[in-house]
Amino acid sequence: MSPDKAGVFKKDNLDFYLKELAKEYKKLAGKTIPAEIILIGGAANVENYGFRDMTTDVDAVITAASAMKDAINRVGDRFDLPNGWLNADFQKTDSYSDKLFQHSVFYRTFNQVLNVRFVTGEYLVAMKLKAFRQYKNDLSDIIGILAEHESRGDCISAERIDIAVTELYGSWNDFPDGSRDFITKTLAAGNYKKIYDLVKKNERDAKQLLVDFQADYPGVLKSENTDDVLRSLRARQKRDDQKR
């Protein structure tokens, strides 16, 4: 029996599922073919930070034999996890960089065959700025990471973020509109805990606007038009509020 609610990944049960994955992979591929996973996004936050206590899927860069796919599916079936509970879809997004391995840190090895690493600090901030989805957890994750590093006495500066952006993506070119301005203003403002609560609320509100839109206009919302739809919905909401 798996710990906690299936499909909600916390630090304790994420380690449990990774351990089970290592066991299954070892059965299928053998002990002489190691695998490597680099956790990014919500899973990296769950493993390394305290402000996010859970995530609903595990995004990763996966380097392994083909048996890994079957191992993931078998663990998912055994513990009633969502399809694709651990996936490498992230590698198809603009946030992916082939430099991630060298800027990730070692976490632990499971069952002597599965090496797990995660992205942290300014490199995770850079990835979140590259994605910059205002209806997900990207903005609040950035602020949460800044806040935790500040509390650890390891403040992430604008210079460190610039270096991470350059090392992962070459430059700020092709970053989403507003992403660089957002991080500049956030670093200047400080008071991350107060900003975090406000940004988190804005993300929840944005997500609800999109959920309602999808219900009213099924099939219209696509990944390529989500930002435009959200801007339009927020503008309409602002007009409606002004009329009241």
C-alpha positions as CSV (number, residue, x, y, z in Angstrom):
1,M,0.0,0.0,0.0
2,S,1.4,3.4,-1.0
3,P,1.7,6.2,1.5
4,D,-0.8,9.2,1.4
5,K,-3.2,10.0,-1.4
6,A,-2.3,8.5,-4.8
7,G,-1.4,11.1,-7.3
8,V,-0.3,13.6,-4.7
9,F,3.5,13.5,-4.3
10,K,5.2,14.7,-1.2
11,K,8.8,14.3,-0.1
12,D,8.2,11.1,1.8
13,N,6.0,9.3,-0.7
14,L,8.0,10.6,-3.7
15,D,11.1,8.9,-2.2
16,F,8.9,5.8,-1.7
17,Y,7.8,5.7,-5.3
18,L,11.4,6.3,-6.6
19,K,12.6,3.4,-4.5
20,E,9.9,1.2,-5.9
21,L,10.7,2.4,-9.4
22,A,14.4,1.5,-8.9
23,K,13.4,-2.0,-7.8
24,E,11.2,-2.5,-10.8
25,Y,13.7,-1.1,-13.2
26,K,16.4,-3.4,-11.7
27,K,14.2,-6.4,-12.3
28,L,13.6,-5.5,-15.9
29,A,17.0,-4.0,-17.0
30,G,19.3,-5.8,-14.6
31,K,21.8,-4.3,-12.1
32,T,24.5,-3.5,-14.6
33,I,22.4,-0.9,-16.5
34,P,22.1,2.2,-14.3
35,A,19.5,4.9,-14.8
36,E,19.5,8.6,-14.1
37,I,16.7,11.0,-13.4
38,I,17.0,14.8,-13.0
39,L,14.0,16.1,-11.1
40,I,12.8,19.6,-12.2
41,G,9.9,21.8,-11.4
42,G,7.5,20.9,-8.6
43,A,9.3,17.6,-7.8
44,A,12.6,19.5,-7.3
45,N,10.9,22.0,-5.1
46,V,9.3,19.2,-3.0
47,E,12.6,17.5,-2.5
48,N,14.7,20.5,-1.7
49,Y,12.4,23.3,-0.3
50,G,9.6,23.6,2.2
51,F,7.3,26.2,0.7
52,R,5.8,23.5,-1.7
53,D,4.8,20.4,0.2
54,M,3.3,18.6,-2.8
55,T,3.1,18.3,-6.6
56,T,0.6,16.3,-8.8
57,D,3.1,14.9,-11.2
58,V,6.9,14.4,-11.5
59,D,8.6,16.1,-14.3
60,A,12.1,14.8,-15.1
61,V,14.9,14.4,-17.5
62,I,15.3,10.6,-17.8
63,T,18.4,8.7,-19.0
64,A,17.8,5.0,-18.9
65,A,17.3,1.8,-20.9
66,S,13.9,1.3,-22.6
67,A,12.9,-0.8,-19.7
68,M,12.3,2.4,-17.7
69,K,9.0,3.1,-19.5
70,D,7.6,-0.3,-18.4
71,A,9.0,0.2,-14.9
72,I,7.2,3.5,-14.6
73,N,3.9,2.0,-15.8
74,R,4.2,-1.0,-13.5
75,V,4.8,1.2,-10.4
76,G,1.9,3.5,-11.5
77,D,-0.5,0.5,-11.9
78,R,0.6,-1.0,-8.6
79,F,-0.1,2.1,-6.6
80,D,-2.9,3.5,-8.6
81,L,-0.9,6.6,-9.8
82,P,-2.0,8.8,-12.7
83,N,-0.9,7.8,-16.1
84,G,2.4,9.6,-16.8
85,W,3.0,10.1,-13.1
86,L,6.7,10.4,-13.9
87,N,7.3,11.8,-17.4
88,A,9.9,13.5,-19.6
89,D,7.4,15.7,-21.4
90,F,9.3,18.6,-20.1
91,Q,12.1,17.9,-22.6
92,K,9.8,19.0,-25.4
93,T,9.3,22.5,-23.9
94,D,11.3,25.7,-24.2
95,S,12.4,25.4,-20.6
96,Y,14.5,22.3,-21.4
97,S,18.3,22.7,-21.8
98,D,20.9,20.1,-22.5
99,K,23.1,21.9,-19.8
100,L,20.8,20.8,-17.0
101,F,22.9,17.8,-15.9
102,Q,26.0,19.9,-15.2
103,H,23.9,22.4,-13.2
104,S,21.9,19.8,-11.2
105,V,23.0,18.4,-7.8
106,F,23.1,14.8,-6.7
107,Y,20.3,13.7,-4.4
108,R,20.7,10.0,-3.8
109,T,20.9,6.5,-5.4
110,F,18.0,4.1,-5.0
111,N,18.6,0.4,-5.0
112,Q,22.1,0.8,-6.3
113,V,20.8,1.4,-9.8
114,L,18.7,4.7,-10.0
115,N,20.7,7.9,-9.5
116,V,18.5,10.9,-8.8
117,R,19.6,14.5,-9.1
118,F,17.6,17.8,-9.0
119,V,17.8,21.3,-10.2
120,T,17.9,23.9,-7.5
121,G,18.6,27.6,-6.8
122,E,19.1,30.1,-9.5
123,Y,19.0,27.4,-12.2
124,L,15.5,26.4,-11.2
125,V,14.6,30.1,-11.1
126,A,15.9,30.5,-14.6
127,M,13.8,27.5,-15.8
128,K,10.7,29.0,-14.1
129,L,11.3,32.3,-15.8
130,K,11.7,30.6,-19.2
131,A,8.3,28.9,-18.7
132,F,6.6,31.9,-16.9
133,R,3.1,30.5,-16.9
134,Q,0.9,32.8,-14.8
135,Y,-1.7,30.1,-14.3
136,K,0.6,27.4,-12.9
137,N,3.1,27.7,-10.0
138,D,6.0,29.3,-11.9
139,L,5.9,32.8,-10.4
140,S,5.1,31.7,-6.8
141,D,7.8,29.0,-7.1
142,I,10.4,31.7,-8.0
143,I,9.5,33.7,-5.0
144,G,9.4,30.7,-2.7
145,I,12.9,29.7,-3.8
146,L,14.2,33.3,-3.3
147,A,12.6,33.4,0.2
148,E,14.1,30.0,1.3
149,H,17.6,30.9,0.0
150,E,17.4,34.2,1.9
151,S,16.4,32.4,5.1
152,R,19.4,30.1,4.6
153,G,21.7,33.0,4.3
154,D,22.3,32.2,0.6
155,C,20.5,35.1,-1.2
156,I,20.1,34.6,-4.9
157,S,21.2,37.8,-6.6
158,A,20.3,39.2,-10.0
159,E,23.9,38.4,-11.1
160,R,23.5,34.7,-10.2
161,I,20.2,34.5,-12.1
162,D,21.8,36.2,-15.1
163,I,24.6,33.7,-15.1
164,A,22.1,30.8,-14.8
165,V,20.1,32.1,-17.7
166,T,23.2,32.5,-19.8
167,E,24.6,29.0,-18.9
168,L,21.3,27.3,-19.6
169,Y,19.9,29.2,-22.5
170,G,22.6,31.4,-23.9
171,S,20.9,34.7,-23.2
172,W,17.6,36.4,-22.2
173,N,16.6,36.4,-25.8
174,D,13.3,34.5,-26.5
175,F,12.2,34.6,-22.8
176,P,8.5,35.4,-22.3
177,D,7.5,39.0,-22.2
178,G,7.6,40.4,-18.7
179,S,9.7,37.6,-17.2
180,R,12.9,39.7,-16.8
181,D,10.9,42.7,-15.5
182,F,9.2,40.4,-13.0
183,I,12.4,39.1,-11.5
184,T,14.0,42.5,-11.5
185,K,11.1,44.0,-9.6
186,T,10.7,41.0,-7.3
187,L,14.4,41.2,-6.3
188,A,14.2,45.0,-5.7
189,A,11.0,44.7,-3.6
190,G,12.1,41.9,-1.3
191,N,9.6,40.9,1.4
192,Y,9.2,37.6,-0.4
193,K,6.8,36.0,2.0
194,K,4.2,38.8,1.6
195,I,4.6,38.8,-2.2
196,Y,4.3,35.0,-2.3
197,D,0.8,35.0,-0.9
198,L,-0.4,37.6,-3.4
199,V,1.2,35.9,-6.4
200,K,-0.2,32.5,-5.3
201,K,-3.7,34.0,-5.1
202,N,-3.3,35.5,-8.6
203,E,-2.2,32.1,-10.0
204,R,-5.2,30.4,-8.4
205,D,-7.5,33.1,-9.9
206,A,-5.9,32.8,-13.3
207,K,-6.3,29.0,-13.3
208,Q,-10.0,29.3,-12.3
209,L,-10.6,31.8,-15.2
210,L,-9.2,29.2,-17.6
211,V,-11.1,26.3,-16.1
212,D,-14.3,28.3,-16.4
213,F,-13.5,29.3,-20.0
214,Q,-12.7,25.7,-20.9
215,A,-16.1,24.6,-19.5
216,D,-17.9,27.3,-21.5
217,Y,-15.9,26.8,-24.7
218,P,-14.6,23.2,-24.8
219,G,-11.7,22.6,-27.2
220,V,-10.9,26.2,-27.8
221,L,-8.1,26.5,-25.2
222,K,-4.7,25.3,-26.6
223,S,-1.2,25.6,-25.2
224,E,-0.3,28.2,-27.8
225,N,-3.2,30.5,-27.1
226,T,-3.5,30.2,-23.3
227,D,-1.6,33.4,-22.5
228,D,-3.7,35.4,-25.0
229,V,-6.9,33.9,-23.7
230,L,-5.9,34.7,-20.1
231,R,-5.1,38.3,-20.9
232,S,-8.4,38.7,-22.6
233,L,-10.3,37.1,-19.6
234,R,-8.5,39.3,-17.1
235,A,-9.2,42.4,-19.2
236,R,-12.9,41.5,-19.3
237,Q,-12.9,40.8,-15.6
238,K,-11.4,44.2,-14.9
239,R,-14.0,45.9,-17.0
240,D,-16.8,44.1,-15.2
241,D,-15.3,45.0,-11.9
242,Q,-15.2,48.7,-12.9
243,K,-18.9,48.7,-13.9
244,R,-19.9,47.5,-10.4
